[in-house]
């Protein structure tokens, strides 16, 4: 899991242009990290590219924080 969470944090930091040190496991993308709606779409695309997975739209909508993203991604690896 630690590899996945580190990769998720790296993707989030790059996409939202913030420091990885600001990102906690429970950080919510919009409320805590300031993601705007277009960045939410960019995050999904970045996760798909980083992990070589396909995130269905319905499932992706449920991914609101770092921990949920890790769980979702690990199910699809």
N, C-alpha and C positions, 0 to 999 in steps of 0.2 A: 504494500500500500504506500510506503513512503516514497517510492519512485513515482508513482502516479500522482500523489499529492504535490510533490515538488514540480513535476511537469505541468500540472494544472495551474499552480501558482505562477510559474514562468509564463505560461500563455496569458493568464489574466493580467500580469504585470505589463507584458508587451502590448496587449490589446488596449488596455485602459491607460497606458503610459504612467504607471505608478511604480513605486518601489515594492519588491517582493516582501520586504519587512512589514509593510502595511497590511498584508493579506494574512488573515487568520483562517483556520479551518471552518469557523462558523460565519465568516464574512459573507454578507449578502451583496450580490453584484450591484444592485441599484441603490439600496438604502445605505449600505456601509461604504461601498467603493465608488459610488457616483456614476455608475454606468448609465448611459443614455440608451434609448430604445435601439438605435442603430448599432451601438456597441454590443448590445445583447445578441444581435444577429451575427455580428463579427466574432463574438466569443464562441458561438456554436460552430461557425465555420472553422475557427482556429482549433477548437477541440477536435473536430473531425479530421483536420489535416494532421495535427500533432499525433493523434492516436490511430489514424487510418481506420476510422469507424464512420458509420452513417447514423446520425441522430435523427430519428423521426420527429416531425414537427410537434406532435402531441407530447412526446417524452421530453423534448427539449424545452417546452414551455414550463415543465415542472422543475427544471433546474434553476433554482433561484440563489443558491449559495455554493461556496467552495466544496463543502462536505457532500452535498447532494450531487454535484458535478463528478466528484471522485467516485461515488457509489454508482452513478449512472454509467460512467465510462468503464469501470471495472466489470460491470455486468456484460458489456459489449466487447470486451477484449477476448 
